[in-house]
Amino acid sequence: MKTPAERAWAVFPGGSLGEYNLPPALTVVLARGEGATVWDTEGRALLDFTMGWGSILLGHAHPAVTEAARRQASLGANFAYVSAPALELAEALVRAVPCAERVRFCASGTEATAYAVRLARAATGRPKILKFEGAYHGANEVGTVSLFPRRLLAFPEGEPTSAGLGAAAVADVLVAPYNDLETTAAIMEAHRDALAGVIVEPLHRCTPPRPGFLAGLRERTRRLGVPLIFDETVTGFRLAYGGAQEYYGVAPDLAALGKALGGGYPIGAVVGRADLLDLVREDRLGEPGYVWFASSVGGNPVSSAAALATLTELRRPGTYDRLFALGESLRAGLRAVLKDEGVTAQVQGDGPLAAVVFTGREVVDYRSAFQADGARRRAFLLGIFRRGIFLNPMSTKLYLSLAHAEADVARFLEVARATLREDCR
Ligand SMILES: Cc1ncc(COP(=O)(O)O)c(C=O)c1O
């Protein structure tokens, strides 16, 4: 009889649904989750520090979200048309997110950023999108150009991180160093006639923006008349109820949402300026600038109902204080453990997010983290996984949720200490 792990390796490339890159001996098959814990099919409990890659901000199987999804499922799972929950959710997004005048739903962050980029190109009639080196915007072209470049090419040349991208798709991405406004502005200026827009993760992976960086992008995009796109797939509803644009006080023209919004159910949304979103109006089909943006399952009523229940919970007083306090405990605790164990590393993140970069340099962008010790990172992450913490061993990005307690953070820190001592020398 095959084990669940062997069955997974037989049908899934790499034994997973994507990323993870676990050796077969560590591969697990999950059966259920509750709060901050997941259980595999053998009944082993693992404390979750990746939380559906951040799609679960309230905790697994949150009763209010589960009940909302169950109730809606019994009323019909999908109409591919405006439903009462989708309408209510769109109204909630317009109230919550500063730049949101209009909303169109899709089913993932990858789709949302791809559509936002398409809108920018359509609005300007120009081809090139500026992104920041090392930024992830989903599995689409812009997301995978210079995601993990191996050669540090002269800016703004990009390097595909995935095979299968067309040469034109790569050439249409201008790559700039995050947090370096001067270089970014020079690239924008040099390519102003071809520039369609700028896309940025306001919190770049876990690297915070330098004071004035986002405002500088805002000012320069406005001056050149091109849309500024915030990829808020991670930061939306996580750094603040209104996302990074509320948290940092800089409103983009368009924003991509996903992950936490859906409470674990598939969701994506592009929100932003009405004149930009209105390019997708189907009565404009055939007109210049019309953008095709449609999805059979985008804005489906089950995901919308789960999202509405999620937002109701997030609006409760104290939500963000709690998320930020947990994140601060984790980051401060990691710094202390790394120091005690004599390991040189940077701990980054904000709100309920943390990441460890094994380097002595201050990390402000992709290149400052490029020389980091990848072998130590892998040993650290696999060691933590082996000791009963569920995380993605391809990334040190850790996601907390409202279901985590200080005791869970303490347990993580204990495990991190043991791993550094025993596996990372
Ligand atoms: C910043 C950012 N944008 C977009 C995405 C893609 O979202 P999805 O996996 O829902 O397609 C991710 C996923 O990790 C992300 O971190």
The ligand as a Tripos MOL2 file, in Angstrom:
@<TRIPOS>MOLECULE
LIG
   16    16     1     0     0
SMALL
NO_CHARGES

@<TRIPOS>ATOM
      1 C1          2.0860   40.0240   -3.7690 C.3       1 LIG1
      2 C2          1.3850   38.8780   -4.4600 C.ar      1 LIG1
      3 N1          0.6810   39.1170   -5.5690 N.ar      1 LIG1
      4 C3          0.0080   38.1430   -6.2110 C.ar      1 LIG1
      5 C4          0.0400   36.8410   -5.7530 C.ar      1 LIG1
      6 C5         -0.6930   35.7800   -6.4920 C.3       1 LIG1
      7 O1         -1.8600   35.4380   -5.8500 O.3       1 LIG1
      8 P1         -2.5630   34.0330   -6.1660 P.3       1 LIG1
      9 O2         -1.6470   32.9880   -5.6230 O.co2     1 LIG1
     10 O3         -3.9000   34.1400   -5.4770 O.co2     1 LIG1
     11 O4         -2.7260   33.9350   -7.6290 O.co2     1 LIG1
     12 C6          0.7700   36.5420   -4.6110 C.ar      1 LIG1
     13 C7          0.8200   35.1590   -4.1010 C.2       1 LIG1
     14 O5          1.5820   34.8010   -3.2400 O.2       1 LIG1
     15 C8          1.4810   37.5840   -3.9440 C.ar      1 LIG1
     16 O6          2.2210   37.3320   -2.8560 O.3       1 LIG1
@<TRIPOS>BOND
     1     1     2 1
     2     2     3 ar
     3     2    15 ar
     4     3     4 ar
     5     4     5 ar
     6     5     6 1
     7     5    12 ar
     8     6     7 1
     9     7     8 1
    10     8     9 2
    11     8    10 1
    12     8    11 1
    13    12    13 1
    14    12    15 ar
    15    13    14 2
    16    15    16 1
@<TRIPOS>SUBSTRUCTURE
     1 LIG1         1 GROUP 0 **** ****
